[in-house]
Amino acid sequence: MAKVLIALALAGAVAACNSGPPETEKAAREGILLFGNGSEPKGIDPHLVTGVPENHIISALVEGLVAYHPTNDLEAAPGMAERWEHSPDFKRWTFHLRDAKWTNGDPVTAQDFVYSWQRILSPELGAEYAPMLYVLKNGEKFNKGEIKDFRQVGVKALDARTLQVELEGSTSYFPLMLQHYSFFPVNPRAVEEHGGMVDRQSGWSTLDNFVGNGPFKIKKWVTNQVFEVERNPAYWDAKTVRLNGIRFYPIDNVNSEETMFRNGRLHLTSTVFPDKIPFFRKTMPEKLRIDPYLGNYFYRLNVTRKPLDDKRVRRALALALDKKLIVEKVTKGGQAPATGFVPQGIPGYEPSDAVQFRPDEARRLLAEAGYPGGKGFPKIEIMINTSEAHRKIAEAVQELWRRELGINVGIYNQEWKVYLDNQSNLNYDISRAGWIADYVHPSTFIDMFTTGNGNNDTGWSNPQYDRLVDAARTAASEEERVKLMHQAEAILLDDMPVIPIYWYTRTYLKDPRVMGWNPTLLDNHPYKHVWLSTEAPEAGK
């Protein structure tokens, strides 16, 4: 009888679920985008986060001086600045702010940006992305405590609506850098009322206290369930915003996310399980998206731990990977084998071909390091954040190292926040990693491996590399900067604190109702240009 009652209850639940239109149809009528966001965000303070899931949410809540262009990541659209100009040498920039408001009613002023940039550069805050602002004159010196007076840093408010910026070197692409959330403003009053400028535990970036200036504002935040935003009527360009809200769902399990999409509970997924890509190509090609994506999937190596402190071991691990096999048989999404760290697709920068599949050389290096045929090689592990796709890649790498080098490597997964903390604290041997360009320029990939950079997370340091990156930052021309960056990348790929595996494509599922969602190199889609069609997709789609 109990089994019968359970069966009847389940049948009733299924009938109830099937009795009405799918959630995606209802949400489309209400103007609510249902977004699979991969993981629960570590936070929403733009100065203290580093991940893609966080970027998706923060970009809805906060706007910087410039905004992302809806179709071209090589162009900057007006944001809080309605216009700007630069000196002939691209070292001095002047931004003219529009009349805009924070969600607490405060006006957005030039001084808000001075406060915000001082905050992220303050050494006491310990912001991982602080080096992004080293492009500012004396930004690095202030962050490293070499100067104490922030007035010596190259940013000042000429008046309430005019911000002047002085840079270390000629930087023609500076507006593209400003699109990144590390340059976003925070509301000074909200921060000061909840802990102050350098308090990492500040309570300002919570559901109840967050103050933004973007096209949306927070409506609901239930940890590990949903982060919901709604239209911000005080946004300066509210007339352009067509969505009434967005629900970001943190879904670590790719199969669960796919099920939600196919059952009409998501308009967009964060990814697609690689083995399903051929199936979706055949059965629903109009919903499968494989877009260009300027990023690098790689492994970090903790060079402070044996045997990874030996360059020969690191190089052996890198040269033993048949990355063509990985992208063709494992990832299956049109990715390209990574032969360098800076990916292909950046105008004016030729990608390196230094990291090829050379198993004989890999075996020679491993033997030279004292582990012939893998004998005596200590047990090490690959740390991944929870994801079937990451595990599948790690298992392929595991097998290739066993086959080519005779070594056995373990795999263990961590929840997103724990994974990030372990990586930052060098509590790992090998860590799965990905880096998506913060802006379209090679410096976004090269700068991160300087000594002490908050995103380095390998324990690796090379004084010559640091000098080349510093010289590139102050280069007088773009040609000189690119040359210096090529030299720096050559050092990185020789010392090998990282193993490039493939250059990304963006693979995901998209409901045909989602409009204005254009393929871009950085996969940034300014939400104010996105809307939902209320027309039902064609039959079979």
C-alpha positions in Angstrom: 0.0 0.0 0.0 2.9 2.4 0.8 4.4 1.8 -2.6 1.1 2.4 -4.3 0.6 5.7 -2.4 4.1 6.8 -3.3 3.5 5.9 -7.0 0.2 7.8 -7.0 1.9 10.8 -5.4 4.7 10.8 -8.0 2.2 10.5 -10.8 0.3 13.4 -9.5 3.5 15.5 -9.2 4.4 14.7 -12.8 0.9 15.5 -14.0 1.1 18.8 -12.1 4.4 19.6 -13.7 3.1 18.8 -17.1 -0.2 20.6 -16.7 1.0 24.1 -17.6 3.5 25.8 -19.9 7.2 25.4 -19.2 8.9 27.9 -16.9 10.8 29.3 -19.8 7.6 30.3 -21.6 6.1 31.9 -18.5 9.4 33.7 -17.7 9.6 35.0 -21.3 6.2 36.5 -21.0 7.3 38.2 -17.7 10.6 39.3 -19.2 12.7 37.2 -16.8 15.9 35.6 -18.1 16.6 32.1 -16.6 20.4 31.8 -16.5 22.5 28.7 -15.6 25.5 30.3 -13.8 27.7 27.3 -13.0 28.6 27.9 -9.4 27.5 29.7 -6.3 29.3 33.1 -6.4 32.1 33.5 -3.9 30.8 37.1 -3.4 29.6 40.2 -5.3 32.2 42.7 -4.1 33.8 43.7 -7.4 37.2 44.3 -5.7 37.3 40.9 -4.0 36.2 38.3 -6.6 38.0 36.7 -9.5 35.6 34.3 -11.2 33.3 34.2 -14.3 30.1 33.3 -12.3 30.7 36.4 -10.2 31.3 38.5 -13.3 28.0 37.5 -14.7 26.1 38.8 -11.6 28.2 41.9 -10.9 27.9 43.1 -14.5 24.1 43.3 -14.0 24.5 45.3 -10.8 27.4 47.7 -11.4 28.6 49.8 -14.3 32.1 51.3 -14.7 33.3 54.3 -16.6 32.8 52.4 -19.9 30.6 49.4 -20.7 30.8 46.4 -22.9 29.8 46.8 -26.5 26.9 44.5 -27.4 28.6 43.0 -30.5 32.3 43.8 -30.5 34.7 43.4 -27.6 37.3 45.5 -29.4 35.1 48.6 -28.8 34.1 50.3 -25.6 30.6 51.7 -25.1 29.8 54.6 -22.9 29.0 53.8 -19.3 29.2 56.1 -16.3 31.3 58.3 -18.6 29.4 59.7 -21.5 32.6 60.6 -23.3 36.4 60.7 -22.9 39.5 61.9 -24.5 43.3 61.2 -24.3 46.6 62.9 -24.8 48.5 62.2 -28.1 50.7 59.6 -26.3 47.8 57.8 -24.6 49.1 58.4 -21.1 46.6 61.0 -19.9 42.9 60.3 -20.1 40.0 62.5 -19.1 36.5 61.0 -18.5 33.3 63.1 -18.4 30.7 61.5 -16.2 27.0 61.6 -16.9 24.2 62.4 -14.4 23.7 59.0 -12.8 22.5 57.7 -9.5 23.4 54.8 -7.1 20.5 52.7 -5.9 20.6 54.5 -2.5 20.0 57.8 -4.3 23.6 59.1 -4.1 24.9 60.7 -7.3 27.7 58.8 -9.1 30.7 61.2 -8.9 34.3 61.2 -10.1 35.4 61.1 -6.4 33.6 57.7 -6.2 36.1 56.3 -8.7 39.0 57.8 -6.8 37.8 56.2 -3.6 37.1 52.9 -5.3 40.5 52.7 -7.0 42.2 53.6 -3.8 40.3 50.8 -2.1 41.3 48.0 -4.5 44.9 49.2 -4.5 45.1 49.5 -0.7 47.5 46.7 0.5 45.4 46.1 3.6 42.5 44.9 1.4 44.6 42.2 -0.3 42.7 42.4 -3.5 43.8 39.6 -6.0 43.1 41.9 -8.9 45.0 44.9 -7.6 47.8 44.4 -10.2 45.2 45.2 -12.9 45.5 48.8 -11.7 49.2 48.9 -12.0 48.6 50.6 -15.3 48.0 53.8 -13.2 50.9 56.0 -12.5 52.3 54.9 -9.1 49.6 52.3 -8.7 52.0 49.5 -8.1 54.1 51.5 -5.7 51.0 52.4 -3.6 49.8 48.8 -3.6 53.2 47.5 -2.4 53.5 50.2 0.3 56.4 52.1 -1.4 54.3 55.3 -1.3 51.7 56.0 1.3 49.9 59.1 -0.1 47.3 58.0 -2.6 47.3 61.5 -4.1 50.5 60.5 -5.8 48.6 57.8 -7.8 47.5 58.9 -11.3 43.8 59.4 -10.6 42.0 62.6 -9.4 38.6 64.2 -9.6 38.9 67.6 -11.3 35.3 68.2 -10.3 32.2 66.1 -9.5 31.8 65.0 -13.1 35.4 65.0 -14.4 38.0 62.3 -13.7 41.6 62.6 -14.9 43.8 59.5 -15.1 47.6 59.4 -15.6 49.1 56.1 -16.8 52.6 54.6 -16.4 53.0 54.2 -20.2 51.3 54.7 -23.5 48.1 52.6 -23.3 45.8 52.9 -26.2 43.6 50.1 -25.1 42.9 51.6 -21.6 39.1 51.9 -22.2 38.9 48.1 -22.8 40.6 47.5 -19.4 38.0 49.8 -17.8 35.2 47.3 -18.8 36.5 44.9 -16.2 34.9 44.8 -12.7 38.3 45.5 -11.0 37.8 49.1 -12.2 34.2 49.3 -11.1 33.1 51.8 -8.5 31.7 51.0 -5.1 29.4 53.3 -3.2 31.6 55.0 -0.6 28.8 55.6 1.9 27.7 52.0 1.8 31.3 50.7 2.3 32.1 53.1 5.1 28.8 52.2 6.9 29.6 48.5 6.9 33.2 48.0 7.9 35.2 50.6 5.9 37.5 50.7 2.9 39.9 47.9 3.7 37.6 45.5 5.6 37.4 42.2 3.6 34.5 41.0 5.7 32.5 44.2 4.9 28.8 43.7 5.2 28.0 46.1 2.4 28.0 43.5 -0.4 25.0 41.5 1.0 21.4 41.1 -0.1 20.2 43.8 2.3 23.1 46.3 2.0 24.4 46.2 -1.6 24.3 49.5 -3.5 24.8 49.5 -7.2 24.5 51.7 -10.2 23.8 49.2 -13.0 20.8 48.3 -15.0 19.5 45.9 -12.3 19.4 45.7 -8.6 19.3 42.7 -6.2 15.9 41.2 -5.5 16.7 37.8 -3.9 19.7 35.8 -2.9 19.3 32.2 -1.6 22.7 30.5 -1.3 23.1 27.6 -3.6 19.6 28.1 -5.0 19.2 31.4 -6.9 20.5 34.9 -7.2 17.7 37.1 -8.7 18.0 40.7 -9.9 15.2 43.1 -11.1 15.2 46.1 -13.3 16.7 49.3 -11.7 14.4 52.2 -12.6 17.1 54.7 -11.4 19.6 53.5 -14.0 20.7 56.2 -16.4 19.7 54.2 -19.5 16.7 52.4 -18.0 14.7 53.1 -21.2 17.0 50.7 -23.1 16.6 47.8 -20.6 14.0 45.4 -21.9 14.4 42.5 -19.4 12.5 42.9 -16.1 14.9 40.6 -14.3 17.4 37.7 -14.4 17.5 34.6 -12.2 21.1 33.2 -11.9 21.0 29.5 -10.9 24.2 28.0 -9.5 24.3 24.5 -11.0 27.6 22.6 -10.6 26.3 19.5 -12.2 26.3 19.7 -16.0 23.8 16.9 -16.5 21.4 18.5 -14.0 21.7 21.8 -15.9 21.0 20.1 -19.2 18.0 18.4 -17.7 16.7 21.8 -16.5 17.2 23.3 -20.0 15.4 20.4 -21.8 12.6 20.6 -19.3 12.0 24.2 -19.9 13.5 25.6 -16.7 16.5 27.5 -18.2 17.0 29.8 -21.1 20.8 29.5 -21.0 23.2 27.0 -19.7 26.8 27.7 -18.5 28.2 24.8 -20.5 27.5 21.5 -22.3 28.9 18.1 -21.4 31.4 17.3 -24.1 30.0 13.8 -24.9 26.6 15.4 -25.6 27.9 17.9 -28.2 27.6 15.5 -31.2 24.0 14.7 -30.1 23.0 18.3 -29.8 24.6 19.1 -33.2 22.3 16.5 -34.7 19.1 16.9 -32.8 18.9 20.6 -31.9 21.6 22.6 -33.7 19.6 25.8 -33.3 20.0 25.5 -29.5 23.7 24.5 -29.4 26.1 27.4 -29.4 29.8 27.1 -30.1 31.2 30.7 -30.0 34.7 32.1 -30.1 36.1 32.6 -26.6 39.3 34.3 -25.7 40.6 32.0 -23.0 43.0 29.3 -22.0 42.3 26.0 -20.2 45.4 25.1 -18.3 46.9 23.4 -15.2 48.7 25.3 -12.5 51.7 23.6 -11.0 52.6 24.3 -7.4 56.4 24.9 -7.8 56.9 25.0 -4.0 56.2 21.3 -3.7 58.4 18.4 -4.8 58.7 17.1 -7.4 57.1 20.1 -9.1 59.9 22.4 -7.9 62.0 20.7 -10.6 61.7 22.5 -14.0 62.5 19.2 -15.8 59.5 17.5 -14.2 57.2 20.4 -15.1 58.4 20.3 -18.7 58.1 16.6 -18.9 54.4 16.8 -17.7 53.7 19.4 -20.3 55.4 17.7 -23.3 53.8 14.4 -22.5 50.2 15.6 -23.2 48.7 14.9 -26.6 46.4 17.9 -26.6 45.1 17.3 -30.1 43.7 14.0 -28.8 42.1 15.8 -25.8 40.2 18.4 -27.9 39.1 15.8 -30.6 38.2 12.9 -28.3 37.3 14.6 -24.9 36.2 18.2 -25.2 34.7 18.0 -28.8 33.7 21.6 -28.9 36.1 23.0 -31.6 38.7 24.0 -29.1 42.3 24.3 -30.4 45.3 22.6 -28.7 47.2 25.3 -26.8 50.8 25.6 -28.0 51.4 28.7 -25.9 49.7 30.5 -23.0 48.3 33.6 -24.8 45.5 32.2 -27.0 45.0 32.8 -30.7 42.6 35.5 -31.7 44.2 38.7 -30.3 44.9 41.2 -33.1 48.6 42.0 -33.5 49.8 39.1 -31.3 51.2 35.9 -32.9 50.6 32.9 -30.5 53.6 30.9 -29.4 54.2 27.3 -30.7 56.6 26.4 -27.9 54.5 23.7 -26.2 54.1 20.7 -28.5 53.5 17.0 -27.9 57.0 15.6 -27.6 56.8 12.4 -25.6 60.4 11.2 -26.2 61.7 14.5 -24.9 59.3 14.3 -21.9 60.6 10.8 -21.0 64.2 12.1 -21.3 63.5 15.0 -19.0 61.8 12.8 -16.4 64.7 10.4 -16.4 67.1 13.2 -16.0 65.2 14.4 -13.0 65.7 11.0 -11.4 62.5 9.2 -12.4 63.3 6.9 -15.3 60.1 5.3 -16.7 58.3 7.0 -13.8 60.1 4.8 -11.2 60.1 6.5 -7.7 57.8 9.3 -8.8 55.9 10.5 -5.7 52.1 10.5 -5.6 50.6 13.8 -6.7 47.1 14.9 -7.4 45.1 17.1 -9.7 42.6 19.3 -8.0 39.5 20.2 -9.9 36.4 22.2 -9.0 33.3 20.0 -9.1 32.4 19.4 -12.7 31.9 16.3 -14.8 33.7 18.0 -17.7 36.8 18.9 -15.7 36.9 15.4 -14.3 36.8 13.9 -17.8 39.7 16.1 -18.9 41.6 15.2 -15.8 41.1 11.5 -16.4 42.4 11.9 -19.9 45.5 13.8 -18.6 45.9 11.1 -15.9 45.9 8.3 -18.6 48.3 10.2 -20.9 50.8 10.6 -18.1 50.5 7.0 -17.2 51.0 5.9 -20.8 53.8 8.2 -21.8 55.7 8.7 -18.5 54.7 5.7 -16.3 53.5 7.8 -13.4 50.2 7.6 -11.5 48.4 10.8 -10.6 45.3 11.1 -8.5 42.3 13.4 -9.0 40.1 15.1 -6.3 37.3 17.6 -6.6 36.4 20.6 -4.5 33.4 22.9 -4.2 34.0 26.2 -6.0 34.8 28.4 -3.0 37.0 25.8 -1.4 38.8 25.2 -4.7 39.5 28.9 -5.0 40.8 29.1 -1.5 43.1 26.1 -1.8 44.4 27.5 -5.1 45.2 30.9 -3.5 46.8 29.3 -0.5 48.9 26.9 -2.6 47.2 23.9 -1.0 47.4 21.7 -4.0 49.9 19.9 -6.3 48.3 20.5 -9.7 45.2 22.6 -10.1 42.8 22.8 -13.0 42.5 26.4 -14.1 41.0 28.6 -16.8 41.7 32.2 -17.7 39.3 34.2 -19.8 40.7 37.5 -21.1 39.7 40.5 -19.0 40.1 42.6 -22.1 41.3 41.9 -25.6 45.1 42.3 -25.2 47.9 39.9 -24.4 48.8 41.7 -21.2 45.7 40.2 -19.5 47.4 36.8 -19.8 51.0 37.8 -19.2 50.6 40.2 -16.2 49.2 37.5 -13.9 52.4 35.6 -13.5 54.5 38.4 -12.0 55.9 37.8 -8.5 53.2 38.3 -5.9 50.3 38.8 -8.3 47.1 37.8 -6.7 46.1 35.6 -9.6 49.5 33.8 -10.0 48.7 31.0 -7.5 51.7 28.8 -8.5 54.5 30.0 -6.2 56.6 30.8 -9.3 58.7 33.9 -9.5 61.2 35.0 -12.1 63.0 38.4 -11.9 63.6 38.6 -15.6 60.0 37.9 -16.3 59.0 40.7 -13.9 61.4 43.1 -15.5 59.9 42.4 -19.0 56.4 42.9 -17.8 57.3 46.1 -16.0 59.0 47.4 -19.2 55.9 46.4 -21.3 53.7 48.4 -19.0 55.7 51.6 -19.6 56.5 50.9 -23.3 56.4 53.9 -25.5 54.6 52.0 -28.4 52.4 49.0 -28.9 55.0 47.4 -31.1 57.6 47.6 -28.3 55.1 46.3 -25.8 54.2 43.2 -27.9 57.8 42.4 -28.4 58.5 42.5 -24.6 55.4 40.3 -24.0 56.6 37.7 -26.4 59.9 37.6 -24.6 58.1 37.2 -21.2 55.9 34.4 -22.5 58.9 32.5 -23.8 60.3 32.6 -20.2 57.0 31.4 -18.8 56.8 28.5 -21.3 60.4 27.5 -20.6 60.1 27.5 -16.8 56.6 25.9 -17.2 54.8 26.8 -13.9 51.6 26.2 -16.0 50.6 23.6 -18.6 48.5 25.1 -21.4 46.0 22.5 -22.6 43.6 24.1 -25.0 42.3 27.5 -26.2 38.6 27.8 -25.4 35.5 27.9 -27.4 32.2 28.8 -25.6 29.9 25.8 -25.7 26.4 26.2 -24.2 22.7 25.8 -24.9 20.5 28.8 -25.7 16.7 29.0 -25.9 15.7 30.6 -29.3 13.6 33.1 -27.3 16.8 34.8 -26.1 17.4 37.7 -28.4 20.3 40.2 -28.5 22.8 37.6 -27.3 25.6 38.0 -29.7 28.8 36.0 -29.9 31.8 38.0 -28.5 35.4 37.2 -27.8 35.0 37.6 -24.1 31.5 36.2 -23.8 30.2 39.4 -22.3 26.6 40.2 -23.1 25.4 43.6 -21.7 22.1 42.7 -20.3 20.4 45.9 -21.2 20.6 44.9 -24.9 19.2 41.4 -24.2 15.5 40.6 -24.4 13.1 37.6 -24.6 10.8 36.9 -27.5 7.3 35.9 -26.4 6.8 33.9 -29.7 7.0 30.2 -29.3 10.0 28.5 -30.9 9.2 26.7 -34.1 8.0 23.1 -33.8 10.9 20.7 -33.1 13.1 23.5 -31.9 
